[in-house]
Amino acid sequence: MKAAGEGIVTAALLVIGDEILSGRTKDKNIGHVADHLTAIGIQMKEVRIVPDDEPEIVAALNALRAKYNYVFTTGGIGPTHDDITADAVAKAFGVPIDVDERALAPMKAYFEKRGVELTPARLRMARIPAGAELVENSVSIAPGFMIGNVIVMAGVPQIMHVMLDAATRYLKTGKKMLSAAIELHRPEGEIAGMFEEHQKRYPDVPMGSYPFYRDGKPGTQLVLRSTDAALLAKAEAELKAELTARGWL
């Protein structure tokens, strides 16, 4: 795992599923994970999407877990033959995988209470790599898990949300990323040169410009980000002063 800067904790999200790549299913998890991690002080640095293919999952997982403090995965832990994420994670870590009694016991109780058979397909969802901690699923019981710095979650948004909440207690968090936004009724191309010079004066404050159209007129939102509140405030104040002097704010 690559060390981040002092006080900075990083993460990547690995989205797994042929249905995402084909467009059949529209991902609804990336934004939620990014918002959640930002709020608790973890910076999401990368998102990858891979198919339901074990070698590709293993390769992506090993690359990401060596680069970031945490890797979150979504998708591929259901009951069907193409749900292969748990097996791929076990292979990436070089550990065996089998039905875990910690997962099986609550699943048995859950299905028995509802008069539903615990079929071999459903039993697949109790298979957990050796050495992993379970991540609670308060919606449909079958758990996710955490092994090393990898947190494995369901792809169904409602279930993923509760798993992410449950996994948060295992996570080390760092400095929170703060942001400031300035909205201008000016086209992006008009302010680009000045904004670039301001970025050069503050290399440690990432800045971005985001064009929009409102009522048929162009505008630009300027966003500044930093974990240092004082530095962010200084960069924002100077930018506002320059924009005001030019009659743009």
For each residue, the residues with C-beta under 8 A, 3 or more apart:
1: 65 66 67 68 69 149
2: 10 66 67 68
3:
4: 8 9 10 43 68 69 174
5: 8
6:
7: 174 175 227
8: 4 5 43 174 175 227
9: 4 41 42 43 69 70 171 172 173 174
10: 2 4 42 43 44 45 68 69 70
11: 37 42 43 44 45 68 69 70 71 72
12: 44 45 46 47 48 64 67 68 70 71 72
13: 29 30 33 34 44 46 47 48 71 72 73 74
14: 47 48 49 50 57 60 61 64 71 72 73 74
15: 20 27 29 30 47 48 49 50 73 74 75 155
16: 20 49 50 51 52 57 73 74 75 76 85 155
17: 20 21 25 49 51 52 75 76 155
18: 21 22 51 52 82
19: 22 24 25
20: 15 16 17 23 25 27 49 75
21: 17 18 49 51
22: 18 19
23: 20 26
24: 19
25: 17 19 20 155
26: 23
27: 15 20 30 49
28: 31 32 157
29: 13 15 32 33 74 155 157 160
30: 13 15 27 33 34 47
31: 28 34 35
32: 28 29 35 36 157 160 161 164
33: 13 29 30 36 37 44 72 74 160 164
34: 13 30 31 37 38 44
35: 31 32 38 39
36: 32 33 39 40 164 168
37: 11 33 34 40 42 43 44
38: 34 35 42 43 44 176 177
39: 35 36 176
40: 36 37 168 171 173 176
41: 9 173 174 175 176 177
42: 9 10 11 37 38 69 70 171 173 174
43: 4 8 9 10 11 37 38 174 177
44: 10 11 12 13 33 34 37 38 47
45: 10 11 12 68
46: 12 13 64 67 68
47: 12 13 14 15 30 44
48: 12 13 14 15 60 64
49: 14 15 16 17 20 21 27
50: 14 15 16 53 56 57 60
51: 16 17 18 21 56
52: 16 17 18 57 76 82 83 84
53: 50 56 57
54: 57 58 84 87 88 91
55: 58 59
56: 50 51 53 59 60
57: 14 16 50 52 53 54 60 61 76 84 85 88 89 92
58: 54 55 61 62 88 91 92
59: 55 56 62 63
60: 14 48 50 56 57 63 64
61: 14 57 58 64 65 71 73 88 89 92 150
62: 58 59 65 66 92
63: 59 60 66 67
64: 12 14 46 48 60 61 67 68 71
65: 1 61 62 68 71 92 148 149 150
66: 1 2 62 63
67: 1 2 12 46 63 64
68: 1 2 4 10 11 12 45 46 64 65 71 149
69: 1 4 9 10 11 42 149 172
70: 9 10 11 12 42 149 150 151 171
71: 11 12 13 14 61 64 65 68 149 150 151
72: 11 12 13 14 33 150 151 153 164 167
73: 13 14 15 16 61 76 85 89 150 151 152 153
74: 13 14 15 16 29 33 153 154 155 160
75: 15 16 17 20 85 154 155
76: 16 17 52 57 73 82 83 84 85 86 88 155
77: 83 85 86 125 142 144 152 153 154 155
78: 83 124 125 154 155
79: 83 119 121 122 124 125
80: 83 121
81:
82: 18 52 76
83: 52 76 77 78 79 80 86 124
84: 52 54 57 76 87 88
85: 16 57 73 75 76 77 88 89 152
86: 76 77 83 89 90 97 127 128 129 145 152
87: 54 84 90 91 97 127
88: 54 57 58 61 76 84 85 91 92
89: 57 61 73 85 86 92 93 129 147 150 152
90: 86 87 93 95 96 97 129 130
91: 54 58 87 88 94
92: 57 58 61 62 65 88 89 150
93: 89 90 129 131 147 148 150
94: 91
95: 90 129 130 131 147
96: 90 129 130
97: 86 87 90 127 128 129 130
98: 127 128 130
99: 103 104 123 126 127 128
100: 103 104 126 127 128 132 134
101: 104 105
102: 105 128 134
103: 99 100 106 107 125 126 127 128 134 142 143
104: 99 100 101 107 108 123 126
105: 101 102 108 109
106: 103 109 110 141
107: 103 104 110 111 118 122 125 126 141 142
108: 104 105 111 112 118
109: 105 106 112 113
110: 106 107 113 114 140 141
111: 107 108 114 116 117 118 122
112: 108 109 115 116 118
113: 109 110
114: 110 111
115: 112
116: 111 112
117: 111 122
118: 107 108 111 112 122 123
119: 79 122 123
120: 123 124
121: 79 80 124
122: 79 107 111 117 118 119 125 142
123: 99 104 118 119 120 126 127
124: 78 79 83 120 121 127
125: 77 78 79 103 107 122 142
126: 99 100 103 104 107 123 142
127: 86 87 97 98 99 100 103 123 124
128: 86 97 98 99 100 102 103 132 134 143 145
129: 86 89 90 93 95 96 97 132 145 147
130: 90 95 96 97 98
131: 93 95 147
132: 100 128 129 145 146 147
133: 145 146 147 170
134: 100 102 103 128 143 144 145
135: 143 144 145 146 151 152 153 163 166 167
136: 143 162 163 166
137: 140 141 142 143 144 154 159 162 163 166
138: 162 166
139: 158 159 162
140: 110 137 159
141: 106 107 110 137
142: 77 103 107 122 125 126 137 154
143: 103 128 134 135 136 137 163
144: 77 134 135 137 151 152 153 154 163 166 167
145: 86 128 129 132 133 134 135 151 152
146: 132 133 135 150 151 152 167 170
147: 89 93 95 129 131 132 133 150 152
148: 65 93
149: 1 65 68 69 70 71
150: 61 65 70 71 72 73 89 92 93 146 147
151: 70 71 72 73 135 144 145 146 164 167 170
152: 73 77 85 86 89 135 144 145 146 147
153: 72 73 74 77 135 144 159 160 163 164 167
154: 74 75 77 78 137 142 144 159 160 163
155: 15 16 17 25 29 74 75 76 77 78 160
156: 159 160
157: 28 29 32 160 161
158: 139 161 162
159: 137 139 140 153 154 156 162 163
160: 29 32 33 74 153 154 155 156 157 163 164
161: 32 157 158 164 165
162: 136 137 138 139 158 159 165 166
163: 135 136 137 143 144 153 154 159 160 166 167
164: 32 33 36 72 151 153 160 161 167 168
165: 161 162 168
166: 135 136 137 138 144 162 163 169
167: 72 135 144 146 151 153 163 164 170 171
168: 36 40 164 165 171
169: 166
170: 133 146 151 167
171: 9 40 42 70 167 168
172: 9 69
173: 9 40 41 42
174: 4 7 8 9 41 42 43 227
175: 7 8 41 227
176: 38 39 40 41 227
177: 38 41 43 225 226 227
178: 225 226 227 229 232
179: 223 224 225 232
180: 223 224 225 232 233 236
181: 221 222 223 224
182: 221 222 223 224 236 239 240 243 249
183: 219 220 221 222
184: 191 219 220 221 222 243 248 249
185: 217 218 219
186: 190 191 218 219 220 248
187: 190 191 211 218 219 220
188: 191 192 209 211 218 220
189: 192
190: 186 187
191: 184 186 187 188 194 195 209 220 222 243 248
192: 188 189 195 196 209
193: 196 197
194: 191 197 198 242 246
195: 191 192 198 199 207 209 222 239
196: 192 193 199 200
197: 193 194 200 201
198: 194 195 201 202 207 235 238 239 242
199: 195 196 202 203 205 207
200: 196 197 203
201: 197 198 235 238
202: 198 199 205 207 224 231 235
203: 199 200
204: 226 228 231
205: 199 202 224 225 226 231 232 235
206: 224 225 226
207: 195 198 199 202 222 223 224 225 235
208: 222 223 225
209: 188 191 192 195 220 221 222 223
210: 220 221 222 223
211: 187 188 218 219 220
212: 218 219 220 221
213: 216 217 218 219
214: 217 219
215:
216: 213
217: 185 213 214
218: 185 186 187 188 211 212 213
219: 183 184 185 186 187 211 212 213 214
220: 183 184 186 187 188 191 209 210 211 212
221: 181 182 183 184 209 210 212
222: 181 182 183 184 191 195 207 208 209 210 239
223: 179 180 181 182 207 208 209 210
224: 179 180 181 182 202 205 206 207 232 235 236 239
225: 177 178 179 180 205 206 207 208 232
226: 177 178 204 205 206 229 231 232 235
227: 7 8 174 175 176 177 178
228: 204 231 232
229: 178 226 232 233
230: 233 234
231: 202 204 205 226 228 234 235
232: 178 179 180 205 224 225 226 228 229 235 236
233: 180 229 230 236 237
234: 230 231 237 238
235: 198 201 202 205 207 224 226 231 232 238 239
236: 180 182 224 232 233 239 240
237: 233 234 240 241
238: 198 201 234 235 241 242
239: 182 195 198 222 224 235 236 242 243
240: 182 236 237 243 244 249
241: 237 238 244 245
242: 194 198 238 239 245 246
243: 182 184 191 239 240 246 248 249
244: 240 241 247 248 249
245: 241 242
246: 194 242 243 249
247: 244
248: 184 186 191 243 244
249: 182 184 240 243 244 246
